[in-house]
């Protein structure tokens, strides 16, 4: 029996469509979080209003974009990929509802205007990632998929990153938030490196047909990209402004650029569902280059940070969510003009946010605004195009 039929089989009461597969809820709410959280942040920037005694506004913004929006997309991807990797039934029904409720509770708990005491908010927020790891561990361990079990370690490290941030917010660990954000961003970058190495060459090769035969991955380059990205993580935490960290970042940028060149994304220019993956991954070497220049040319840190987050993370999330939502609901892998417009708007937003720290002071606010508007518009268009898909049965009539 195929993994998709296993995933959709239900011997009990009917499961609501939104909770028949992990990508349905978590992709939908990653998009909702992208719009809502960034919209709230734009409101804060415009009005300057912020609750007294809450954590810093920029800290909350960074935390929620990472542990709210990005983690939701990661959850949707892993809850969908693990059944395919293991041939087991997907998490669905009540267990998926519990995960969804826990993720939502975390967003409410850390919302500054909710008034939840920080110790309580910390416990609620931190609980989601271990719960997700437990749900994924059972099929991975049962199937003996030890190679894919590395994602459980990465989820554990993401949990540690969230814990460090909350300990700082509780006044128990000075500097914990900085280390936590560095660790969290580094772990997501590792996920992008691993998953990107699997899906980009495969999707490009398959999508290009005969022309895809030239797409290749070189083992030495693959190893260099993985090792250097991993090495950058402790270096960034221990000595963020050291020459060693800068050199590792520059070397990693070269490795990722060489890796991307082998995937020959320029051949996919007629296929938006393919080229957006390559555009998203292109932001990885750009971010690493800016990270190295932050050390050696005194570039402002937000340039590299937002090239990574708005550029690489958000673009790849939008690319994967739009593709997987079509493929896993039995629809052709052809995106609409609305989706292409979302791709373009997000790319513009990423460019504007990345260059904003480098612009003359009089231009910075305008760049920030246009970046925010582009982001909100892009994910609003995603919701317009894909909420009906995620809330509807599979087009081919199969379960899941």
C-alpha positions, 0 to 999 in steps of 0.5 A: 500500500502506498504512503498516501493511501496509508496517510489518508486511511481512517477507521474511525470518525471522519477527519476534517480536511484541514487535519488529514495531513500536516501540510494542510494546517501548517502551510495555511497557518504559516501563510496566515502568520506571515501576513498577521505577524508582519502586519502587526510589526508594521503597525508597531513601527508606524505607531511606536506603541508597545505594551509596558513590561513586554519583551523588546519589540524587535526581539518579539518580531524576530522570535515570532517570524522564526518560531511562529511562521518558519517553524510552522512551515518546517512542521508542515514539510516534515509531517508530510515528508516523513510518511513518504520517507518511511512508508507509514501513516501520516500524523492526522486527526486528533494528534495533528489537532493537538499539535496545531493547538499547541502551536497556536497556543504558543503564538497567543502566549507570547503575544505582548498584548495577551498578558500571559506571564512570561514563565507560563508563556515560555513553557507553552511556547517551548512545548511545541517543538518537542511534541513535533519531534515525538510525533516524527520520531515514532515512524522514523525509528520504527522504519529504521530511517537513521539518515532522516533521524538527523532532523530530530537532532535539529528539532532538539537544537531548535528547542534549545534555541527557543529555551535560550531566548526565553531564559534571557527574557526571564532574566535568568541568562544574560545574552541568551537571546543573542545565542538563541537567535544565532542558533535558531537561524543556523539550524534552519540554514542547516535544514535548508542546506540538507533539504535543498540538496535533496529537492532542488536537483531532483525537481529541476532534473525531473521538470526539465526532462531531457534538458535536465540531464546536465543537472548534477551534484558534485560530492566534494562540493556537497560535503564542503557546503554541509561541513562549512555551514555546520562549522559556521554555527558554533563559530557564530555563537562563540565569536561572531565578529572574528576573522575565522567566522568571517572566513568560514562564511565566505568559504561557505558562500563559495561552496553554496554558489558552486552547488547552485551552479551545478543545479543549472537553474537558469534552464528553468526560466520558463517554469516559475515553480522551478525558478523560484526554488533557485532564486530562494537558494541563491539568497543563501550564498548572498547571505553568507557573502554579506555575513563575511563582509560584515566582519571584513568590510564592517557591513551592518549585520541586518543586511546578512540577517535579512538576506537569509531570513526574508531572502532564503527562508521566506522565498524557499518556504513560499516555493515549497508550500506552493509546490507541495500544496499542489502535488499533495492534493492531486493537482498539476504542478503548474502555478497560477499568475497570482502565485507568480506575482507572489514570487515576484513581490517577495523577491522585491521585498527581500531585495528592499529589506536586505539593502535598506541598512546600506541606503542613505538614512533618508531612504531607509524608512521607505525601503522598510515600508516597501519591503513590508508591503511586498511581504504582506502582499506576497503571502496574502496572494499565497493565501488567496491562491492556496487556502481553497486548495488546502481546505478542499479534498484532493482533486484526484479523489484519493484520501489525504 
